[in-house]
Amino acid sequence: MQLVDREGTFRGTLLRWQMKQTKNGFPQFVPDIAAEEWYNPETEEFEPWSQYGQELRGYLVLFGANKDGSPLETFHVQNLKDALGWDGLSFESLENGEWGKTKVLFRTCISDFNGKIQIQSIDHADAPPTTELKRMDIGAISAMTAKYADVLKANTSAPRPAAAPKKTRAKKASPPPAAAPAAPMAPPPPAPTNTAPGSVTTKEAAWTAVCDAPGDMTPEDRAALWAVERDKIGSDESKFTPTNWEMLTRVVVTAITITGNDIPY
């Protein structure tokens, strides 16, 4: 078997899998997945890929830790439930499950840690192949408006008038100080990768930015840091708004860029 040689979205079945621990003692699921279909972004269709005999191994960290040492679930747990039908009740059931006939969707990215292609996440086979936001049909939007018309009307209120500016006492002008020699301007900090407004408004887009962020932090530590910062916003990811994902991305990418592996987990 050859290794998958590109970033992208694939479908395939699990060849082998096992439970392992990271160097920090966190549980992780390690699957080898055969690449059977590849999503072509130009045609927006999946194409046959089995003829190339490619596969790839994933290292999916299932739990990180809060600062007090208590376990903190990562998004891989829910994704594995959706993709495999895992009950989530024990690691034994994940280790011993019959997953060899289950087709999944998996996304790949380039690891900033070693520069190699890695599995970024897995999902159920019918999950959207891209993370781009798509507009709803105008008819569907109109139907929602009709359904919630009473609630929308109840929330209608006149805009609050602008507050008058506070009066301030005029200060006696003083002569300007002598101009100091101009200091050399410091270069601006590097912009985090993939954090342009609107590009990290979903969970998958946010995780892609974390994978691509420059720095020496291992994939396991990135997942643990993600979990900690995610929980500060809220543990229920289904309630996250695009602003929440953008905020989470900015915090985690900044921490990776500045601190590297020096995180308290």
C-alpha positions in Angstrom: 0.0 0.0 0.0 1.1 3.6 -0.8 0.4 6.5 1.5 -2.1 9.2 0.6 0.0 11.9 -1.1 -2.2 15.0 -0.9 -4.5 17.2 1.1 -8.2 16.7 0.5 -11.3 14.8 1.3 -11.6 11.0 0.8 -14.0 8.2 1.5 -12.8 4.7 2.4 -13.0 1.8 4.9 -11.0 1.0 7.9 -8.3 -1.6 7.4 -6.9 -1.8 10.9 -7.5 0.1 14.2 -6.4 0.1 17.8 -6.5 2.2 21.0 -3.3 3.8 22.2 -2.1 6.5 24.6 -0.3 9.7 23.8 2.9 10.6 25.5 0.8 12.6 27.9 -1.4 9.7 28.7 -4.4 10.8 26.7 -6.5 8.1 24.9 -6.3 8.1 21.1 -7.9 6.0 18.4 -5.4 5.0 15.6 -7.1 3.8 12.4 -5.5 2.9 9.0 -8.0 3.9 6.3 -8.0 2.8 2.7 -8.6 5.7 0.3 -11.3 4.5 -2.1 -12.8 7.8 -3.4 -11.4 11.3 -3.7 -13.4 14.5 -3.8 -12.5 16.6 -6.8 -13.2 20.3 -5.8 -13.3 21.3 -9.5 -16.1 19.0 -10.5 -17.5 18.8 -6.9 -17.9 15.0 -7.3 -16.2 12.0 -5.7 -13.9 10.0 -8.1 -12.7 6.4 -7.8 -9.3 6.2 -6.0 -8.9 2.5 -5.1 -6.8 1.9 -8.2 -3.9 3.9 -6.6 -3.7 1.6 -3.6 -3.4 4.4 -1.0 -4.1 4.4 2.7 -3.3 6.7 5.7 -3.1 6.3 9.4 -4.9 8.7 11.8 -4.0 9.7 15.4 -7.3 10.9 16.9 -6.9 12.2 20.4 -10.3 11.5 22.2 -9.7 13.4 25.5 -7.5 16.2 26.7 -7.4 17.7 30.2 -8.6 20.7 32.0 -6.1 22.7 34.1 -7.4 20.9 37.2 -6.6 17.5 35.5 -10.2 16.5 34.8 -10.8 14.9 31.4 -12.1 17.0 28.5 -13.7 15.5 25.5 -12.5 16.4 22.0 -14.6 16.6 18.9 -13.2 13.3 17.6 -15.5 11.4 20.1 -18.7 12.7 18.5 -17.3 12.2 15.1 -16.5 8.6 15.8 -20.0 8.0 17.1 -21.4 9.5 13.9 -18.9 7.7 11.6 -18.8 4.2 13.1 -21.8 3.9 15.2 -19.6 3.6 18.3 -21.7 3.8 21.5 -19.1 5.9 23.3 -19.5 3.9 26.5 -16.0 2.3 26.6 -12.7 2.2 24.8 -13.0 -1.6 24.7 -16.1 -1.3 22.4 -14.1 1.0 20.1 -11.1 -1.3 20.1 -13.2 -4.5 19.5 -15.8 -3.1 17.2 -16.4 -4.6 13.7 -15.5 -1.5 11.7 -13.9 -3.1 8.7 -17.0 -2.8 6.5 -18.0 0.7 7.5 -17.2 3.4 5.0 -16.2 6.8 6.4 -15.3 10.2 5.1 -11.9 11.5 6.1 -10.1 14.8 5.6 -6.3 15.1 5.3 -3.9 18.0 5.9 -0.2 18.7 6.0 1.2 18.3 9.5 3.2 21.3 10.7 5.0 19.1 13.1 6.7 16.8 10.5 5.5 18.1 7.1 3.7 14.9 6.3 0.1 14.2 5.2 -2.0 13.3 8.2 -5.7 12.5 8.8 -7.3 15.7 10.2 -10.6 14.2 11.1 -13.1 11.4 10.1 -16.9 11.7 9.8 -19.8 9.6 8.5 -19.6 8.8 4.8 -22.4 11.3 3.8 -20.9 14.2 5.6 -20.3 17.4 3.5 -17.0 17.0 1.7 -16.2 20.7 2.1 -16.5 23.2 4.9 -17.7 26.1 2.8 -20.9 27.9 3.9 -23.7 27.6 1.4 -26.7 29.9 1.1 -30.1 28.5 1.9 -32.8 28.5 -0.7 -34.8 31.7 -0.4 -38.0 29.6 -0.2 -36.7 27.8 2.8 -35.7 31.1 4.5 -39.2 32.5 3.8 -40.7 29.3 5.4 -38.7 29.9 8.5 -39.9 33.5 8.6 -43.5 32.4 8.4 -43.0 29.8 11.1 -41.4 32.2 13.6 -43.3 35.3 12.6 -45.0 35.7 16.0 -41.7 35.5 17.8 -40.0 37.9 15.5 -42.9 40.4 16.0 -42.7 40.1 19.7 -39.0 40.9 19.6 -39.6 44.1 17.7 -38.8 47.3 19.6 -37.9 50.8 18.8 -34.2 51.5 18.7 -32.8 53.0 21.8 -32.0 56.7 21.3 -28.3 57.6 21.3 -27.0 59.0 24.6 -26.0 62.7 24.6 -22.2 63.2 24.9 -21.0 64.1 28.4 -20.0 67.6 29.1 -16.3 68.0 29.7 -14.4 70.9 31.2 -12.0 72.6 28.8 -8.4 72.1 29.8 -5.8 74.8 29.5 -3.6 74.1 26.5 0.1 73.5 27.0 2.9 73.8 24.5 3.7 70.5 22.7 6.9 68.7 24.0 10.0 68.6 22.0 9.9 65.8 19.4 11.8 62.7 20.5 14.0 60.8 18.0 11.9 58.4 16.0 12.3 54.8 17.2 12.6 52.1 14.5 9.3 50.6 13.8 8.9 46.9 14.9 7.6 44.5 12.2 4.0 43.5 12.6 3.4 40.0 14.1 2.8 37.2 11.6 -0.8 36.6 10.7 -2.1 33.2 11.9 -2.7 30.8 9.0 -6.2 30.4 7.7 -7.8 32.9 10.1 -9.1 35.5 7.6 -12.6 36.7 8.5 -15.2 34.3 7.3 -12.8 31.4 6.7 -13.0 29.8 10.1 -16.7 29.9 10.8 -17.2 26.1 11.2 -15.6 23.4 13.4 -13.7 21.7 10.5 -12.4 25.0 9.2 -11.2 26.0 12.7 -9.5 22.6 13.2 -7.8 23.0 9.8 -6.3 26.3 10.9 -5.1 24.7 14.1 -3.4 21.8 12.1 -1.8 24.3 9.8 -0.6 26.8 12.4 3.2 27.2 12.4 4.9 25.9 15.5 6.5 22.7 16.9 3.6 21.6 19.0 2.6 18.0 18.5 -0.8 17.0 17.1 -1.7 15.5 20.5 -0.9 18.7 22.3 -2.8 20.8 19.7 -5.9 18.6 20.3 -5.5 19.0 24.1 -5.1 22.8 23.8 -8.1 23.0 21.5 -10.2 21.0 24.0 -9.3 23.3 26.9 -9.9 26.5 25.1 -13.1 25.1 23.5 -14.5 24.4 27.0 -13.9 28.0 28.1 -16.4 29.1 25.4 -18.8 26.2 26.0 -18.9 22.4 26.0 -21.8 22.0 23.6 -20.3 22.6 20.1 -23.8 22.4 18.5 -24.5 25.8 20.0 -21.3 27.4 18.7 -21.8 30.4 16.3 -19.3 31.3 13.5 -18.0 34.0 15.9 -17.3 31.3 18.5 -15.3 29.2 16.0 -13.3 32.2 14.9 -12.5 33.2 18.5 -11.4 29.6 19.4 -9.2 29.5 16.3 -7.5 32.8 17.1 -6.8 31.8 20.7 -5.4 28.3 19.9 -3.4 29.4 16.8 -1.8 32.2 18.8 -0.9 29.9 21.6 0.7 27.4 19.2 2.7 30.1 17.4 4.0 31.7 20.7 4.4 28.9 23.1 5.0 25.8 21.0 5.0 22.7 23.2 5.1 24.6 26.4 1.5 24.1 27.6 0.3 22.9 31.0 -1.0 19.5 30.1 
